[in-house]
């Protein structure tokens, strides 16, 4: 049942001419929508990277380091 082609597919799992004709009016609109979404996501990502890169984090207090102990000497 899972390996059987659907009604709109040929035996080689290719689209039939009827499905290609049905999808043809939407190809350009889908491509434009995809490019707009990709552009928006890229712009948000770029803005986020640039905003973080500009921050020097000088206003964030750094916690003090715990005292370092030499654990290798204690186990001997």
N, C-alpha and C positions, 0 to 999 in steps of 0.2 A: 504494500500500500504506500509506503514512503518513497519507494523507488519508481513509482508509476508517474509518468509525466501528466501534468495538468492539462485541461482542455485547451489552454492558450499556448501550450508548448508542444514542440515536435518531439520525436523520439530521441533526438540528440540534445534535448533540453534547450532548444533555441526558441525564440519568439516566433509566433506565426505572423504572416503578413497582416492579418486582421488586427492583432494586438499592436503591431507597429503603426498601422494607420490610426488606431484609437489614441495612441500616445503622442503622435506627431504634433498636435496643436499645443501640447503642454511642455514640449522640450525646451523652447526658448524661455518661457516664463519660469520653469523650474531652474534652468541654468542661471538666470538673472537673480532669482531668489537665493540660490546657493552662493553666488558670488557676493551678494549683499551680506548674507549671514557670515561668510568667511571674512569679509572685510571688517564687519563690526566686531567680531571676536578678535581679529588681529589688532584692531585699534584699541580695544579695551586691554588686551594683553600688553601692547606697547606702552600705553599710558601707565599701566600698573608698574611695569618695570622701570620706566623713567621716573615715576613718583618715588619709588623706593630707593632708586639710585641717588636721588638728590638729598635724601634725608641722611644726616650724619649721626643720628641717634645720640647726640650729646646731652639731650635732656633726660635720658633714661639712666637712672642710677645703676651702677654695676655692683652686684653683691660681692662681698669680700670672699676671698678664697679660703677654704678650710685649711687648717694647719697641716702641712704635709708630714707624714710619718713614714719612716723607712720600715716597711713591713718585712722586708727580707731579713733584717737583723733580729727581729722578734722571734722568728720561727726557728732560728738556729739553736 
